[in-house]
Amino acid sequence: IFEIADINNQDVIIYDLKGNYVISNKDINLIPIKKIPLDVINKVLKSDKRVDFHNYDKNTEANVTSSYMILKNNMLEPIAIVYFPFYHNDASYVNVFNKYLNYIFIVNLFVIAFGIWLSWIISNHLTRAVTKFSDLVNRITLFENDPQPIRYYQNDELNQLVKAYNKMILQIKEQKERLSFKDKEEAWREMAKQVAHEVKNPLTPMKLTIQNFERKFDPTDVDIHKKVKHLSKTMVDQIDLVATVANAFSQFAQLPEKNNEIFNLNKEVKNIINIFSDEKIYFHSNKDQIMIEMDKIYLSRIITNLVSNASQANDEERENIINVDIEQRQKRIIITVEDNGVGIAEEHYGRIFEPNFTSKSSGMGLGLTMVRKMVEDYKGEISVKSELGKGTTFTISLPNNLKTTEAN
């Protein structure tokens, strides 16, 4: 027993099967338990394995694990009970555990700090690169005449992005060139057809008139001078018509340069509609004075075309009434020209501003196209709403950054 206790550095105490103390490596006076309790003996004798009991020793202020086992002879018969007391101080375990937690906290804190620092470095570098690329992109608009690719020579994360963007710029330039060529070709084709059609109209009666005059010409006719004068007047009228056609297409092809000036829109529009003295035109405005900066000639052409269209769209069953309204809504000026005429079919809405399109029996279909071009030159918008048999309303929206002043 002494040898086992020395080798294992562990106390060994042996009791008989009735729980009485027999022998130990320690002095009997140092043995706290002289007799094993009966309930412990019963549990130990019923089990062939080690039985552990846990309690607290107030003298040593430590937890004690009492382990009991049956000691058997060579015949495997129980002859005694072996008791091993294990003393362990929880405070030492707590200290070790706290120290371990401190180490883990310090290491984790260092890892987190390092991760934050590394993330800041990476994100800052990436943010600088993206900001630089964004600044380069902001300098370029895809709608300018000749967008230039970005010149970027650094071999970093943005290199592939810049290459893709430059490739897209080249593709867009190619597509714009193709579309521009197609649009111009189509526009010239339509314009040539319209010019040929409008010029052919007066040439045909001119040819028939001359042929008829040549066939019936008689120098001895007493009314020969009257007939020649009639022929001359007819030819001049047809030539004037050709000149009118040519002049209309010339105006459409090239508008005059804008000469912007600040004026009272209400007063100018009233002066324009006064020309149409034969029409019943009502003027309305939400302010006494609305100041605007634009070309008066442009404004005159816009209002004149819209009022003329409204006048020509009259319905024979009722009196033609035209309303011209002007409103200022914050930084927008809204001009509407409304009539109660025959109206426009809904299927014609998409073509109403196209060149060579007209719903009237006469005309070249250039008036509204020219109006839209002049409105868009001032970054405005024009739209139309109509209903057959009830009338049509044209609405123009123009930007205006001038401060408005109301007349007293």
JOZIRA-V112783 format. One record per helix or strand of 2 or more residues. SS is the DSSP state (hx for helix, st for strand). FROM is the first residue (numbers start at 1). LEN is the number of residues. If there is no record, write none. Layout:
BEGIN
ss:SS from:FROM len:LEN
ss:SS from:FROM len:LEN
END
This chain:
BEGIN
ss:hx from:2 len:7
ss:st from:13 len:3
ss:st from:20 len:5
ss:hx from:28 len:3
ss:hx from:38 len:9
ss:st from:51 len:7
ss:st from:62 len:11
ss:st from:78 len:11
ss:hx from:90 len:49
ss:hx from:158 len:59
ss:hx from:224 len:30
ss:st from:261 len:4
ss:hx from:265 len:9
ss:st from:280 len:6
ss:st from:291 len:4
ss:hx from:296 len:17
ss:st from:321 len:9
ss:st from:332 len:8
ss:hx from:346 len:6
ss:hx from:367 len:11
ss:st from:381 len:7
ss:st from:391 len:9
END
